[in-house]
Amino acid sequence: HVASEMQWLHSVLPQILRSGRLLDNYEETQLSSFKVLSIDVEPIGIDEAYMMTLCYRASIRFEYAGQLALKKMIVKKSPVLPPDMYNKLQFDVMFYNEISFYTEILPMIQQLAQGNFAAPKYYHSERQAQAALIVLEDFGTAGWRITEDRYGLSLEHAVIAVKYLGKFHGFGYAIKQQQPQRFALLCSKLKESRFNRSELPAAWQLKHEAIHKRMLQSVFKHQPQLDKKFIEHFYVLTSDYLSYGRQRVAPREPLATLCHGDYLRNNVAYKYNELGEPLDIMMFDYQTMRLCSPMVDLCVFLSLSILADVRYAHFDALFDAYGDALFASYKQHAQQSLPAYLNRENLLKEYIRFLPHSLGIASFFLAILVDPLALPQSDMFTAEINEELIQAISNVGGELVDHELAHQMRELFELSKAHNVQIDKNIDITEWVHN
């Protein structure tokens, strides 16, 4: 593939140059001086991040207006799949969302933040019937990197992540408050990337059931004191992955705002000082952006990127760090005091209502983060389901994952009782439960 990718990059680079995105000092009169000298391509493997897309780094040396230059880029392409599978997995929608983010939404956020919002630079994108791609800067050259740990990040990493998330959600609320029409226009450019299908592929349905069973067995084994009725209720509530998910993430006023949609370790990069301490964070991979409750992002990060020893021990501190950052960001960018609905108790109750959603994601994806090589990636699309695969899915990540899932159920139970929250609020389970 490498030769064809190099050839493709050769053909597309003049286009990127003419767009003005490759160099700040581009002038049409100098176009003929542009010469590509060399292109090096390096694939990004599963050891770095679990991805459904094909990604590689490209180092491009070129000459322009008598000057030598080097640019490092990341190219992300949709995988080659049969048309029905490509559509079922909604690749077109995911790339559409990411391109919309970089071309329409990010410029507005950066204007509001006066350039103070870190994000990868966008170079180029293409969308065709069964293929899509996006070209971004390789942010590694600016000192950003993904954590070595795939899960179980430290408290220091978690605090930086939740503060940044609060700041980002605060931007969203400020735009919504100050420029409601513009906010509505931006949100209208996003498409549902996960739940907008009538049914799961049969193999995925079986995987979902196997994962669900594993979670219950983990709870009965590691947290046997939990109320059985509550656990049964959770099981029924989340048993239909698509219907529950679709209803849970549907935008509801007044809390709906711009959300990343998949905020976890795989999709964020940190900057570090010379002692290896994290200083700053930036998110990327905007394929699942959505208008939703901000808790979709906070729940997923706390559920998938840190473990109970950090999350449970420091929950109040983490929740306050998030909330304080959100409130400060809103006041600064909206230039007014907080609306009544933006308060800690409201956000906490919303967090609890979203925990079943993140627990459902963790029940599968945490295992993949713990042991990324246990299930071959290609199998996730095509594998025939058999006893062996069900068995493998039920055991990936071992005891660590079982303990963690059971503990997250305990947290859900304790929080919902302490704050008197019904976890099925606004969910109509008659869609899939027929008494």
Beta strands, then each sheet from edge to edge (+ up, - down):
strand 1: 35-43
strand 2: 54-64
strand 3: 67-77
strand 4: 122-127
strand 5: 132-137
strand 6: 257-259
strand 7: 268-272
strand 8: 278-283
strand 9: 290-292
sheet 1: 1+ 2- 3+ 5- 4+
sheet 2: 6+ 9-
sheet 3: 7+ 8-
end
